[in-house]
Amino acid sequence: MVWRENPVRATDLLAKARDCASVSRGRYRSDNGAPAKIPVCGTPDAVFWKADMDIDCDGRPGPRCNRRTDPHFAAATAYAQSDGRP
């Protein structure tokens, strides 16, 4: 089944999430050590918050992903591919 009714575009979602009606007194941090100032927002249909994005490249050491570039780097992961590599 292909869902084609009422497509949702990213610009539509961003427009609806532009303003924040806080639904919690708690706040989140964007990063460890950053001030907790990100509110949890809500509408009648959704709960949302703004966040940054961190990339974790554990299990794949290389020039950009290693103990020097990531202090929490781990050479392995809990999941292994079918060839045994992390």
N, CA, C and O atoms as a Maestro MAE file, in Angstrom:
{
 s_m_m2io_version
 :::
 2.0.0
}

f_m_ct {
 s_m_title
 :::
 protein
 m_atom[344] {
  # First column is atom index #
  i_m_mmod_type
  r_m_x_coord
  r_m_y_coord
  r_m_z_coord
  i_m_residue_number
  s_m_chain_name
  s_m_pdb_residue_name
  s_m_pdb_atom_name
  i_m_atomic_number
  :::
  1 25 0.843 -1.180 0.000 1 A "MET " " N  " 7
  2 3 0.000 0.000 0.000 1 A "MET " " CA " 6
  3 2 0.882 1.236 0.000 1 A "MET " " C  " 6
  4 15 1.807 1.338 0.806 1 A "MET " " O  " 8
  5 25 0.612 2.159 -0.879 2 A "VAL " " N  " 7
  6 3 1.360 3.412 -0.955 2 A "VAL " " CA " 6
  7 2 0.480 4.524 -0.406 2 A "VAL " " C  " 6
  8 15 -0.655 4.708 -0.847 2 A "VAL " " O  " 8
  9 25 1.014 5.263 0.560 3 A "TRP " " N  " 7
  10 3 0.268 6.351 1.191 3 A "TRP " " CA " 6
  11 2 0.508 7.630 0.406 3 A "TRP " " C  " 6
  12 15 1.630 8.137 0.392 3 A "TRP " " O  " 8
  13 25 -0.502 8.155 -0.238 4 A "ARG " " N  " 7
  14 3 -0.345 9.358 -1.057 4 A "ARG " " CA " 6
  15 2 -1.228 10.508 -0.586 4 A "ARG " " C  " 6
  16 15 -1.113 11.626 -1.089 4 A "ARG " " O  " 8
  17 25 -2.085 10.249 0.351 5 A "GLU " " N  " 7
  18 3 -3.008 11.269 0.814 5 A "GLU " " CA " 6
  19 2 -2.307 12.234 1.762 5 A "GLU " " C  " 6
  20 15 -1.599 11.802 2.671 5 A "GLU " " O  " 8
  21 25 -2.493 13.508 1.564 6 A "ASN " " N  " 7
  22 3 -1.944 14.548 2.422 6 A "ASN " " CA " 6
  23 2 -0.441 14.411 2.667 6 A "ASN " " C  " 6
  24 15 -0.029 14.166 3.801 6 A "ASN " " O  " 8
  25 25 0.385 14.564 1.631 7 A "PRO " " N  " 7
  26 3 1.834 14.474 1.852 7 A "PRO " " CA " 6
  27 2 2.303 15.579 2.796 7 A "PRO " " C  " 6
  28 15 1.760 16.684 2.790 7 A "PRO " " O  " 8
  29 25 3.305 15.276 3.599 8 A "VAL " " N  " 7
  30 3 3.850 16.233 4.555 8 A "VAL " " CA " 6
  31 2 5.254 16.608 4.104 8 A "VAL " " C  " 6
  32 15 6.095 15.738 3.877 8 A "VAL " " O  " 8
  33 25 5.498 17.895 3.978 9 A "ARG " " N  " 7
  34 3 6.827 18.374 3.584 9 A "ARG " " CA " 6
  35 2 7.563 18.878 4.822 9 A "ARG " " C  " 6
  36 15 6.940 19.319 5.788 9 A "ARG " " O  " 8
  37 25 8.886 18.809 4.786 10 A "ALA " " N  " 7
  38 3 9.709 19.276 5.902 10 A "ALA " " CA " 6
  39 2 9.430 20.743 6.202 10 A "ALA " " C  " 6
  40 15 9.402 21.134 7.369 10 A "ALA " " O  " 8
  41 25 9.227 21.552 5.188 11 A "THR " " N  " 7
  42 3 8.958 22.972 5.422 11 A "THR " " CA " 6
  43 2 7.656 23.175 6.190 11 A "THR " " C  " 6
  44 15 7.550 24.101 6.994 11 A "THR " " O  " 8
  45 25 6.661 22.315 5.950 12 A "ASP " " N  " 7
  46 3 5.395 22.404 6.681 12 A "ASP " " CA " 6
  47 2 5.612 22.086 8.166 12 A "ASP " " C  " 6
  48 15 5.088 22.778 9.038 12 A "ASP " " O  " 8
  49 25 6.393 21.028 8.442 13 A "LEU " " N  " 7
  50 3 6.661 20.653 9.835 13 A "LEU " " CA " 6
  51 2 7.456 21.745 10.544 13 A "LEU " " C  " 6
  52 15 7.154 22.094 11.685 13 A "LEU " " O  " 8
  53 25 8.469 22.282 9.873 14 A "LEU " " N  " 7
  54 3 9.280 23.342 10.491 14 A "LEU " " CA " 6
  55 2 8.437 24.576 10.799 14 A "LEU " " C  " 6
  56 15 8.639 25.222 11.827 14 A "LEU " " O  " 8
  57 25 7.501 24.906 9.923 15 A "ALA " " N  " 7
  58 3 6.633 26.058 10.164 15 A "ALA " " CA " 6
  59 2 5.761 25.836 11.400 15 A "ALA " " C  " 6
  60 15 5.552 26.761 12.184 15 A "ALA " " O  " 8
  61 25 5.255 24.619 11.576 16 A "LYS " " N  " 7
  62 3 4.425 24.326 12.741 16 A "LYS " " CA " 6
  63 2 5.230 24.283 14.033 16 A "LYS " " C  " 6
  64 15 4.693 24.547 15.109 16 A "LYS " " O  " 8
  65 25 6.521 23.949 13.932 17 A "ALA " " N  " 7
  66 3 7.374 23.846 15.116 17 A "ALA " " CA " 6
  67 2 8.160 25.134 15.392 17 A "ALA " " C  " 6
  68 15 9.041 25.151 16.253 17 A "ALA " " O  " 8
  69 25 7.851 26.180 14.683 18 A "ARG " " N  " 7
  70 3 8.578 27.447 14.854 18 A "ARG " " CA " 6
  71 2 8.376 28.027 16.255 18 A "ARG " " C  " 6
  72 15 9.323 28.513 16.873 18 A "ARG " " O  " 8
  73 25 7.151 27.975 16.746 19 A "ASP " " N  " 7
  74 3 6.841 28.514 18.068 19 A "ASP " " CA " 6
  75 2 6.743 27.378 19.078 19 A "ASP " " C  " 6
  76 15 6.454 26.237 18.717 19 A "ASP " " O  " 8
  77 25 6.985 27.698 20.336 20 A "CYS " " N  " 7
  78 3 6.977 26.661 21.364 20 A "CYS " " CA " 6
  79 2 5.986 27.004 22.466 20 A "CYS " " C  " 6
  80 15 6.084 28.050 23.108 20 A "CYS " " O  " 8
  81 25 5.028 26.104 22.673 21 A "ALA " " N  " 7
  82 3 4.162 26.166 23.840 21 A "ALA " " CA " 6
  83 2 4.687 25.091 24.787 21 A "ALA " " C  " 6
  84 15 4.414 23.906 24.598 21 A "ALA " " O  " 8
  85 25 5.429 25.498 25.792 22 A "SER " " N  " 7
  86 3 6.090 24.556 26.687 22 A "SER " " CA " 6
  87 2 5.067 23.666 27.394 22 A "SER " " C  " 6
  88 15 4.049 24.147 27.890 22 A "SER " " O  " 8
  89 25 5.354 22.353 27.434 23 A "VAL " " N  " 7
  90 3 4.468 21.400 28.096 23 A "VAL " " CA " 6
  91 2 5.144 20.760 29.305 23 A "VAL " " C  " 6
  92 15 4.611 19.823 29.899 23 A "VAL " " O  " 8
  93 25 6.318 21.270 29.664 24 A "SER " " N  " 7
  94 3 7.070 20.714 30.780 24 A "SER " " CA " 6
  95 2 7.919 21.812 31.408 24 A "SER " " C  " 6
  96 15 8.346 22.745 30.728 24 A "SER " " O  " 8
  97 25 8.157 21.694 32.700 25 A "ARG " " N  " 7
  98 3 9.077 22.634 33.359 25 A "ARG " " CA " 6
  99 2 10.530 22.229 33.146 25 A "ARG " " C  " 6
  100 15 11.434 23.050 33.298 25 A "ARG " " O  " 8
  101 25 10.757 20.967 32.796 26 A "GLY " " N  " 7
  102 3 12.103 20.464 32.567 26 A "GLY " " CA " 6
  103 2 12.702 20.999 31.283 26 A "GLY " " C  " 6
  104 15 11.985 21.378 30.357 26 A "GLY " " O  " 8
  105 25 14.004 21.025 31.237 27 A "ARG " " N  " 7
  106 3 14.733 21.479 30.056 27 A "ARG " " CA " 6
  107 2 15.813 20.457 29.721 27 A "ARG " " C  " 6
  108 15 16.285 19.733 30.598 27 A "ARG " " O  " 8
  109 25 16.197 20.402 28.455 28 A "TYR " " N  " 7
  110 3 17.246 19.494 27.993 28 A "TYR " " CA " 6
  111 2 18.508 20.259 27.610 28 A "TYR " " C  " 6
  112 15 18.466 21.457 27.331 28 A "TYR " " O  " 8
  113 25 19.629 19.543 27.600 29 A "ARG " " N  " 7
  114 3 20.912 20.106 27.173 29 A "ARG " " CA " 6
  115 2 21.164 19.696 25.727 29 A "ARG " " C  " 6
  116 15 20.771 18.606 25.311 29 A "ARG " " O  " 8
  117 25 21.818 20.567 24.959 30 A "SER " " N  " 7
  118 3 22.206 20.196 23.595 30 A "SER " " CA " 6
  119 2 23.445 19.315 23.619 30 A "SER " " C  " 6
  120 15 23.613 18.463 22.747 30 A "SER " " O  " 8
  121 25 24.305 19.504 24.593 31 A "ASP " " N  " 7
  122 3 25.531 18.721 24.736 31 A "ASP " " CA " 6
  123 2 25.895 18.624 26.203 31 A "ASP " " C  " 6
  124 15 25.445 19.431 27.015 31 A "ASP " " O  " 8
  125 25 26.707 17.639 26.544 32 A "ASN " " N  " 7
  126 3 27.183 17.464 27.910 32 A "ASN " " CA " 6
  127 2 27.891 18.738 28.361 32 A "ASN " " C  " 6
  128 15 28.783 19.227 27.667 32 A "ASN " " O  " 8
  129 25 27.512 19.270 29.491 33 A "GLY " " N  " 7
  130 3 28.117 20.477 30.017 33 A "GLY " " CA " 6
  131 2 27.439 21.758 29.567 33 A "GLY " " C  " 6
  132 15 27.685 22.818 30.145 33 A "GLY " " O  " 8
  133 25 26.591 21.686 28.547 34 A "ALA " " N  " 7
  134 3 25.861 22.875 28.086 34 A "ALA " " CA " 6
  135 2 24.713 23.157 29.051 34 A "ALA " " C  " 6
  136 15 24.237 22.248 29.732 34 A "ALA " " O  " 8
  137 25 24.266 24.415 29.113 35 A "PRO " " N  " 7
  138 3 23.140 24.706 29.995 35 A "PRO " " CA " 6
  139 2 21.865 24.011 29.514 35 A "PRO " " C  " 6
  140 15 21.639 23.886 28.310 35 A "PRO " " O  " 8
  141 25 21.040 23.565 30.448 36 A "ALA " " N  " 7
  142 3 19.775 22.899 30.119 36 A "ALA " " CA " 6
  143 2 18.737 23.976 29.837 36 A "ALA " " C  " 6
  144 15 18.068 24.458 30.751 36 A "ALA " " O  " 8
  145 25 18.604 24.352 28.562 37 A "LYS " " N  " 7
  146 3 17.674 25.432 28.211 37 A "LYS " " CA " 6
  147 2 16.734 25.081 27.053 37 A "LYS " " C  " 6
  148 15 16.012 25.951 26.567 37 A "LYS " " O  " 8
  149 25 16.731 23.819 26.605 38 A "ILE " " N  " 7
  150 3 15.860 23.424 25.498 38 A "ILE " " CA " 6
  151 2 14.531 22.929 26.065 38 A "ILE " " C  " 6
  152 15 14.499 21.915 26.762 38 A "ILE " " O  " 8
  153 25 13.422 23.639 25.772 39 A "PRO " " N  " 7
  154 3 12.125 23.225 26.318 39 A "PRO " " CA " 6
  155 2 11.485 22.090 25.522 39 A "PRO " " C  " 6
  156 15 11.801 21.882 24.351 39 A "PRO " " O  " 8
  157 25 10.592 21.368 26.170 40 A "VAL " " N  " 7
  158 3 9.732 20.389 25.498 40 A "VAL " " CA " 6
  159 2 8.478 21.155 25.113 40 A "VAL " " C  " 6
  160 15 7.820 21.753 25.964 40 A "VAL " " O  " 8
  161 25 8.149 21.133 23.822 41 A "CYS " " N  " 7
  162 3 7.045 21.928 23.295 41 A "CYS " " CA " 6
  163 2 5.892 21.017 22.889 41 A "CYS " " C  " 6
  164 15 6.075 19.811 22.724 41 A "CYS " " O  " 8
  165 25 4.722 21.588 22.731 42 A "GLY " " N  " 7
  166 3 3.593 20.756 22.348 42 A "GLY " " CA " 6
  167 2 2.535 21.498 21.568 42 A "GLY " " C  " 6
  168 15 2.405 22.719 21.655 42 A "GLY " " O  " 8
  169 25 1.783 20.733 20.805 43 A "THR " " N  " 7
  170 3 0.588 21.179 20.104 43 A "THR " " CA " 6
  171 2 -0.492 20.163 20.460 43 A "THR " " C  " 6
  172 15 -0.189 19.177 21.132 43 A "THR " " O  " 8
  173 25 -1.721 20.360 20.044 44 A "PRO " " N  " 7
  174 3 -2.735 19.341 20.303 44 A "PRO " " CA " 6
  175 2 -2.408 17.989 19.657 44 A "PRO " " C  " 6
  176 15 -2.932 16.957 20.077 44 A "PRO " " O  " 8
  177 25 -1.539 17.997 18.631 45 A "ASP " " N  " 7
  178 3 -1.251 16.775 17.880 45 A "ASP " " CA " 6
  179 2 0.154 16.212 18.062 45 A "ASP " " C  " 6
  180 15 0.425 15.097 17.616 45 A "ASP " " O  " 8
  181 25 1.056 16.956 18.709 46 A "ALA " " N  " 7
  182 3 2.451 16.494 18.771 46 A "ALA " " CA " 6
  183 2 3.198 17.096 19.952 46 A "ALA " " C  " 6
  184 15 2.829 18.144 20.483 46 A "ALA " " O  " 8
  185 25 4.259 16.400 20.343 47 A "VAL " " N  " 7
  186 3 5.210 16.902 21.330 47 A "VAL " " CA " 6
  187 2 6.558 16.945 20.621 47 A "VAL " " C  " 6
  188 15 6.901 15.996 19.915 47 A "VAL " " O  " 8
  189 25 7.329 18.012 20.785 48 A "PHE " " N  " 7
  190 3 8.593 18.132 20.066 48 A "PHE " " CA " 6
  191 2 9.574 18.993 20.828 48 A "PHE " " C  " 6
  192 15 9.200 19.713 21.754 48 A "PHE " " O  " 8
  193 25 10.831 18.915 20.431 49 A "TRP " " N  " 7
  194 3 11.893 19.775 20.959 49 A "TRP " " CA " 6
  195 2 12.946 19.903 19.882 49 A "TRP " " C  " 6
  196 15 13.004 19.092 18.958 49 A "TRP " " O  " 8
  197 25 13.768 20.913 19.999 50 A "LYS " " N  " 7
  198 3 14.843 21.137 19.041 50 A "LYS " " CA " 6
  199 2 16.114 20.510 19.579 50 A "LYS " " C  " 6
  200 15 16.387 20.578 20.778 50 A "LYS " " O  " 8
  201 25 16.894 19.899 18.693 51 A "ALA " " N  " 7
  202 3 18.113 19.221 19.106 51 A "ALA " " CA " 6
  203 2 19.197 19.382 18.050 51 A "ALA " " C  " 6
  204 15 18.918 19.669 16.886 51 A "ALA " " O  " 8
  205 25 20.425 19.192 18.476 52 A "ASP " " N  " 7
  206 3 21.506 19.135 17.509 52 A "ASP " " CA " 6
  207 2 21.701 17.671 17.123 52 A "ASP " " C  " 6
  208 15 20.972 16.802 17.599 52 A "ASP " " O  " 8
  209 25 22.665 17.399 16.276 53 A "MET " " N  " 7
  210 3 22.893 16.021 15.862 53 A "MET " " CA " 6
  211 2 24.364 15.684 16.056 53 A "MET " " C  " 6
  212 15 25.244 16.395 15.572 53 A "MET " " O  " 8
  213 25 24.617 14.604 16.760 54 A "ASP " " N  " 7
  214 3 25.972 14.130 16.965 54 A "ASP " " CA " 6
  215 2 26.142 12.833 16.192 54 A "ASP " " C  " 6
  216 15 25.242 11.994 16.167 54 A "ASP " " O  " 8
  217 25 27.292 12.674 15.565 55 A "ILE " " N  " 7
  218 3 27.584 11.467 14.799 55 A "ILE " " CA " 6
  219 2 28.521 10.593 15.613 55 A "ILE " " C  " 6
  220 15 29.557 11.054 16.091 55 A "ILE " " O  " 8
  221 25 28.156 9.347 15.765 56 A "ASP " " N  " 7
  222 3 28.981 8.393 16.500 56 A "ASP " " CA " 6
  223 2 29.503 7.366 15.496 56 A "ASP " " C  " 6
  224 15 28.717 6.683 14.839 56 A "ASP " " O  " 8
  225 25 30.811 7.257 15.377 57 A "CYS " " N  " 7
  226 3 31.388 6.353 14.379 57 A "CYS " " CA " 6
  227 2 32.167 5.215 15.030 57 A "CYS " " C  " 6
  228 15 33.143 4.726 14.461 57 A "CYS " " O  " 8
  229 25 31.743 4.792 16.213 58 A "ASP " " N  " 7
  230 3 32.402 3.663 16.878 58 A "ASP " " CA " 6
  231 2 32.411 2.439 15.964 58 A "ASP " " C  " 6
  232 15 31.483 2.215 15.187 58 A "ASP " " O  " 8
  233 25 33.466 1.664 16.074 59 A "GLY " " N  " 7
  234 3 33.582 0.433 15.314 59 A "GLY " " CA " 6
  235 2 34.198 0.600 13.942 59 A "GLY " " C  " 6
  236 15 34.457 -0.397 13.268 59 A "GLY " " O  " 8
  237 25 34.439 1.813 13.508 60 A "ARG " " N  " 7
  238 3 35.002 2.054 12.185 60 A "ARG " " CA " 6
  239 2 36.183 3.014 12.288 60 A "ARG " " C  " 6
  240 15 36.087 4.148 11.819 60 A "ARG " " O  " 8
  241 25 37.288 2.594 12.886 61 A "PRO " " N  " 7
  242 3 38.421 3.504 13.043 61 A "PRO " " CA " 6
  243 2 38.996 3.942 11.701 61 A "PRO " " C  " 6
  244 15 39.044 3.175 10.740 61 A "PRO " " O  " 8
  245 25 39.423 5.184 11.667 62 A "GLY " " N  " 7
  246 3 40.020 5.755 10.463 62 A "GLY " " CA " 6
  247 2 40.584 7.120 10.789 62 A "GLY " " C  " 6
  248 15 40.651 7.487 11.962 62 A "GLY " " O  " 8
  249 25 40.996 7.889 9.782 63 A "PRO " " N  " 7
  250 3 41.607 9.195 10.021 63 A "PRO " " CA " 6
  251 2 40.683 10.186 10.743 63 A "PRO " " C  " 6
  252 15 41.158 11.011 11.524 63 A "PRO " " O  " 8
  253 25 39.368 10.114 10.489 64 A "ARG " " N  " 7
  254 3 38.427 11.045 11.117 64 A "ARG " " CA " 6
  255 2 37.766 10.472 12.366 64 A "ARG " " C  " 6
  256 15 37.166 11.215 13.143 64 A "ARG " " O  " 8
  257 25 37.868 9.176 12.565 65 A "CYS " " N  " 7
  258 3 37.167 8.523 13.663 65 A "CYS " " CA " 6
  259 2 38.157 7.641 14.422 65 A "CYS " " C  " 6
  260 15 38.466 6.526 14.002 65 A "CYS " " O  " 8
  261 25 38.640 8.157 15.532 66 A "ASN " " N  " 7
  262 3 39.638 7.425 16.310 66 A "ASN " " CA " 6
  263 2 39.714 8.014 17.712 66 A "ASN " " C  " 6
  264 15 38.989 8.959 18.025 66 A "ASN " " O  " 8
  265 25 40.566 7.478 18.543 67 A "ARG " " N  " 7
  266 3 40.676 7.952 19.934 67 A "ARG " " CA " 6
  267 2 41.175 9.393 20.028 67 A "ARG " " C  " 6
  268 15 40.907 10.081 21.013 67 A "ARG " " O  " 8
  269 25 41.888 9.842 19.023 68 A "ARG " " N  " 7
  270 3 42.396 11.224 19.042 68 A "ARG " " CA " 6
  271 2 41.274 12.222 18.722 68 A "ARG " " C  " 6
  272 15 41.220 13.303 19.310 68 A "ARG " " O  " 8
  273 25 40.382 11.863 17.794 69 A "THR " " N  " 7
  274 3 39.308 12.770 17.386 69 A "THR " " CA " 6
  275 2 38.050 12.648 18.237 69 A "THR " " C  " 6
  276 15 37.230 13.565 18.276 69 A "THR " " O  " 8
  277 25 37.897 11.501 18.925 70 A "ASP " " N  " 7
  278 3 36.714 11.259 19.759 70 A "ASP " " CA " 6
  279 2 37.171 10.639 21.078 70 A "ASP " " C  " 6
  280 15 37.574 9.476 21.100 70 A "ASP " " O  " 8
  281 25 37.115 11.388 22.171 71 A "PRO " " N  " 7
  282 3 37.613 10.857 23.438 71 A "PRO " " CA " 6
  283 2 36.827 9.650 23.946 71 A "PRO " " C  " 6
  284 15 37.313 8.927 24.816 71 A "PRO " " O  " 8
  285 25 35.629 9.418 23.422 72 A "HIS " " N  " 7
  286 3 34.811 8.279 23.843 72 A "HIS " " CA " 6
  287 2 34.771 7.181 22.781 72 A "HIS " " C  " 6
  288 15 33.915 6.298 22.835 72 A "HIS " " O  " 8
  289 25 35.686 7.230 21.823 73 A "PHE " " N  " 7
  290 3 35.713 6.264 20.728 73 A "PHE " " CA " 6
  291 2 35.888 4.839 21.243 73 A "PHE " " C  " 6
  292 15 36.672 4.590 22.159 73 A "PHE " " O  " 8
  293 25 35.149 3.911 20.646 74 A "ALA " " N  " 7
  294 3 35.294 2.479 20.946 74 A "ALA " " CA " 6
  295 2 35.556 1.763 19.621 74 A "ALA " " C  " 6
  296 15 34.835 1.971 18.646 74 A "ALA " " O  " 8
  297 25 36.579 0.927 19.589 75 A "ALA " " N  " 7
  298 3 36.943 0.242 18.353 75 A "ALA " " CA " 6
  299 2 35.923 -0.816 17.943 75 A "ALA " " C  " 6
  300 15 35.914 -1.238 16.786 75 A "ALA " " O  " 8
  301 25 35.072 -1.248 18.855 76 A "ALA " " N  " 7
  302 3 34.061 -2.260 18.548 76 A "ALA " " CA " 6
  303 2 32.682 -1.737 18.955 76 A "ALA " " C  " 6
  304 15 32.563 -0.712 19.625 76 A "ALA " " O  " 8
  305 25 31.662 -2.454 18.541 77 A "THR " " N  " 7
  306 3 30.288 -2.122 18.912 77 A "THR " " CA " 6
  307 2 29.588 -3.391 19.403 77 A "THR " " C  " 6
  308 15 30.130 -4.490 19.285 77 A "THR " " O  " 8
  309 25 28.401 -3.235 19.945 78 A "ALA " " N  " 7
  310 3 27.637 -4.396 20.412 78 A "ALA " " CA " 6
  311 2 27.126 -5.215 19.231 78 A "ALA " " C  " 6
  312 15 26.838 -6.402 19.384 78 A "ALA " " O  " 8
  313 25 27.011 -4.606 18.071 79 A "TYR " " N  " 7
  314 3 26.496 -5.289 16.880 79 A "TYR " " CA " 6
  315 2 27.640 -5.600 15.928 79 A "TYR " " C  " 6
  316 15 28.511 -4.755 15.720 79 A "TYR " " O  " 8
  317 25 27.658 -6.783 15.350 80 A "ALA " " N  " 7
  318 3 28.644 -7.159 14.342 80 A "ALA " " CA " 6
  319 2 27.929 -7.501 13.042 80 A "ALA " " C  " 6
  320 15 26.851 -8.095 13.046 80 A "ALA " " O  " 8
  321 25 28.544 -7.116 11.937 81 A "GLN " " N  " 7
  322 3 27.996 -7.452 10.621 81 A "GLN " " CA " 6
  323 2 28.171 -8.953 10.375 81 A "GLN " " C  " 6
  324 15 28.807 -9.643 11.172 81 A "GLN " " O  " 8
  325 25 27.620 -9.447 9.295 82 A "SER " " N  " 7
  326 3 27.714 -10.878 8.988 82 A "SER " " CA " 6
  327 2 29.144 -11.327 8.754 82 A "SER " " C  " 6
  328 15 29.444 -12.512 8.899 82 A "SER " " O  " 8
  329 25 30.052 -10.393 8.387 83 A "ASP " " N  " 7
  330 3 31.461 -10.760 8.199 83 A "ASP " " CA " 6
  331 2 32.273 -10.627 9.494 83 A "ASP " " C  " 6
  332 15 33.490 -10.807 9.490 83 A "ASP " " O  " 8
  333 25 31.586 -10.308 10.604 84 A "GLY " " N  " 7
  334 3 32.245 -10.202 11.899 84 A "GLY " " CA " 6
  335 2 32.771 -8.825 12.241 84 A "GLY " " C  " 6
  336 15 33.179 -8.588 13.378 84 A "GLY " " O  " 8
  337 25 32.773 -7.903 11.275 85 A "ARG " " N  " 7
  338 3 33.251 -6.540 11.560 85 A "ARG " " CA " 6
  339 2 32.200 -5.754 12.319 85 A "ARG " " C  " 6
  340 15 31.001 -5.946 12.117 85 A "ARG " " O  " 8
  341 25 32.661 -4.853 13.209 86 A "PRO " " N  " 7
  342 3 31.686 -4.014 13.935 86 A "PRO " " CA " 6
  343 2 30.989 -3.041 12.985 86 A "PRO " " C  " 6
  344 15 30.141 -2.259 13.415 86 A "PRO " " O  " 8
  :::
 }
 m_bond[343] {
  # First column is bond index #
  i_m_from
  i_m_to
  i_m_order
  :::
  1 1 2 1
  2 2 3 1
  3 3 4 2
  4 3 5 1
  5 5 6 1
  6 6 7 1
  7 7 8 2
  8 7 9 1
  9 9 10 1
  10 10 11 1
  11 11 12 2
  12 11 13 1
  13 13 14 1
  14 14 15 1
  15 15 16 2
  16 15 17 1
  17 17 18 1
  18 18 19 1
  19 19 20 2
  20 19 21 1
  21 21 22 1
  22 22 23 1
  23 23 24 2
  24 23 25 1
  25 25 26 1
  26 26 27 1
  27 27 28 2
  28 27 29 1
  29 29 30 1
  30 30 31 1
  31 31 32 2
  32 31 33 1
  33 33 34 1
  34 34 35 1
  35 35 36 2
  36 35 37 1
  37 37 38 1
  38 38 39 1
  39 39 40 2
  40 39 41 1
  41 41 42 1
  42 42 43 1
  43 43 44 2
  44 43 45 1
  45 45 46 1
  46 46 47 1
  47 47 48 2
  48 47 49 1
  49 49 50 1
  50 50 51 1
  51 51 52 2
  52 51 53 1
  53 53 54 1
  54 54 55 1
  55 55 56 2
  56 55 57 1
  57 57 58 1
  58 58 59 1
  59 59 60 2
  60 59 61 1
  61 61 62 1
  62 62 63 1
  63 63 64 2
  64 63 65 1
  65 65 66 1
  66 66 67 1
  67 67 68 2
  68 67 69 1
  69 69 70 1
  70 70 71 1
  71 71 72 2
  72 71 73 1
  73 73 74 1
  74 74 75 1
  75 75 76 2
  76 75 77 1
  77 77 78 1
  78 78 79 1
  79 79 80 2
  80 79 81 1
  81 81 82 1
  82 82 83 1
  83 83 84 2
  84 83 85 1
  85 85 86 1
  86 86 87 1
  87 87 88 2
  88 87 89 1
  89 89 90 1
  90 90 91 1
  91 91 92 2
  92 91 93 1
  93 93 94 1
  94 94 95 1
  95 95 96 2
  96 95 97 1
  97 97 98 1
  98 98 99 1
  99 99 100 2
  100 99 101 1
  101 101 102 1
  102 102 103 1
  103 103 104 2
  104 103 105 1
  105 105 106 1
  106 106 107 1
  107 107 108 2
  108 107 109 1
  109 109 110 1
  110 110 111 1
  111 111 112 2
  112 111 113 1
  113 113 114 1
  114 114 115 1
  115 115 116 2
  116 115 117 1
  117 117 118 1
  118 118 119 1
  119 119 120 2
  120 119 121 1
  121 121 122 1
  122 122 123 1
  123 123 124 2
  124 123 125 1
  125 125 126 1
  126 126 127 1
  127 127 128 2
  128 127 129 1
  129 129 130 1
  130 130 131 1
  131 131 132 2
  132 131 133 1
  133 133 134 1
  134 134 135 1
  135 135 136 2
  136 135 137 1
  137 137 138 1
  138 138 139 1
  139 139 140 2
  140 139 141 1
  141 141 142 1
  142 142 143 1
  143 143 144 2
  144 143 145 1
  145 145 146 1
  146 146 147 1
  147 147 148 2
  148 147 149 1
  149 149 150 1
  150 150 151 1
  151 151 152 2
  152 151 153 1
  153 153 154 1
  154 154 155 1
  155 155 156 2
  156 155 157 1
  157 157 158 1
  158 158 159 1
  159 159 160 2
  160 159 161 1
  161 161 162 1
  162 162 163 1
  163 163 164 2
  164 163 165 1
  165 165 166 1
  166 166 167 1
  167 167 168 2
  168 167 169 1
  169 169 170 1
  170 170 171 1
  171 171 172 2
  172 171 173 1
  173 173 174 1
  174 174 175 1
  175 175 176 2
  176 175 177 1
  177 177 178 1
  178 178 179 1
  179 179 180 2
  180 179 181 1
  181 181 182 1
  182 182 183 1
  183 183 184 2
  184 183 185 1
  185 185 186 1
  186 186 187 1
  187 187 188 2
  188 187 189 1
  189 189 190 1
  190 190 191 1
  191 191 192 2
  192 191 193 1
  193 193 194 1
  194 194 195 1
  195 195 196 2
  196 195 197 1
  197 197 198 1
  198 198 199 1
  199 199 200 2
  200 199 201 1
  201 201 202 1
  202 202 203 1
  203 203 204 2
  204 203 205 1
  205 205 206 1
  206 206 207 1
  207 207 208 2
  208 207 209 1
  209 209 210 1
  210 210 211 1
  211 211 212 2
  212 211 213 1
  213 213 214 1
  214 214 215 1
  215 215 216 2
  216 215 217 1
  217 217 218 1
  218 218 219 1
  219 219 220 2
  220 219 221 1
  221 221 222 1
  222 222 223 1
  223 223 224 2
  224 223 225 1
  225 225 226 1
  226 226 227 1
  227 227 228 2
  228 227 229 1
  229 229 230 1
  230 230 231 1
  231 231 232 2
  232 231 233 1
  233 233 234 1
  234 234 235 1
  235 235 236 2
  236 235 237 1
  237 237 238 1
  238 238 239 1
  239 239 240 2
  240 239 241 1
  241 241 242 1
  242 242 243 1
  243 243 244 2
  244 243 245 1
  245 245 246 1
  246 246 247 1
  247 247 248 2
  248 247 249 1
  249 249 250 1
  250 250 251 1
  251 251 252 2
  252 251 253 1
  253 253 254 1
  254 254 255 1
  255 255 256 2
  256 255 257 1
  257 257 258 1
  258 258 259 1
  259 259 260 2
  260 259 261 1
  261 261 262 1
  262 262 263 1
  263 263 264 2
  264 263 265 1
  265 265 266 1
  266 266 267 1
  267 267 268 2
  268 267 269 1
  269 269 270 1
  270 270 271 1
  271 271 272 2
  272 271 273 1
  273 273 274 1
  274 274 275 1
  275 275 276 2
  276 275 277 1
  277 277 278 1
  278 278 279 1
  279 279 280 2
  280 279 281 1
  281 281 282 1
  282 282 283 1
  283 283 284 2
  284 283 285 1
  285 285 286 1
  286 286 287 1
  287 287 288 2
  288 287 289 1
  289 289 290 1
  290 290 291 1
  291 291 292 2
  292 291 293 1
  293 293 294 1
  294 294 295 1
  295 295 296 2
  296 295 297 1
  297 297 298 1
  298 298 299 1
  299 299 300 2
  300 299 301 1
  301 301 302 1
  302 302 303 1
  303 303 304 2
  304 303 305 1
  305 305 306 1
  306 306 307 1
  307 307 308 2
  308 307 309 1
  309 309 310 1
  310 310 311 1
  311 311 312 2
  312 311 313 1
  313 313 314 1
  314 314 315 1
  315 315 316 2
  316 315 317 1
  317 317 318 1
  318 318 319 1
  319 319 320 2
  320 319 321 1
  321 321 322 1
  322 322 323 1
  323 323 324 2
  324 323 325 1
  325 325 326 1
  326 326 327 1
  327 327 328 2
  328 327 329 1
  329 329 330 1
  330 330 331 1
  331 331 332 2
  332 331 333 1
  333 333 334 1
  334 334 335 1
  335 335 336 2
  336 335 337 1
  337 337 338 1
  338 338 339 1
  339 339 340 2
  340 339 341 1
  341 341 342 1
  342 342 343 1
  343 343 344 2
  :::
 }
}
